[in-house]
Amino acid sequence: MVAVSDRQWSDVLGVLKVQGTTLDRAYLREWARDLGLAALLCRAVEEAGLPTAGESA
């Protein structure tokens, strides 16, 4: 698992909460997968309260 500081995690969640509906989620998933961060992205999306099942964006 990648170490993430509390500040970094808070920033990520903040961006997801504010911009979540406008983010290109497919692009984020692609890069997260390529960088070995897919599980971390999934966790962030869930903690931000964004839909995860059947993602279309």
Rosetta blueprint (number, residue, H / E / L):
1 M L
2 V L
3 A L
4 V L
5 S L
6 D H
7 R H
8 Q H
9 W H
10 S H
11 D H
12 V H
13 L H
14 G H
15 V H
16 L H
17 K H
18 V H
19 Q H
20 G L
21 T L
22 T L
23 L L
24 D L
25 R H
26 A H
27 Y H
28 L H
29 R H
30 E H
31 W H
32 A H
33 R H
34 D H
35 L L
36 G L
37 L L
38 A H
39 A H
40 L H
41 L H
42 C H
43 R H
44 A H
45 V H
46 E H
47 E H
48 A L
49 G L
50 L L
51 P L
52 T L
53 A L
54 G L
55 E L
56 S L
57 A L
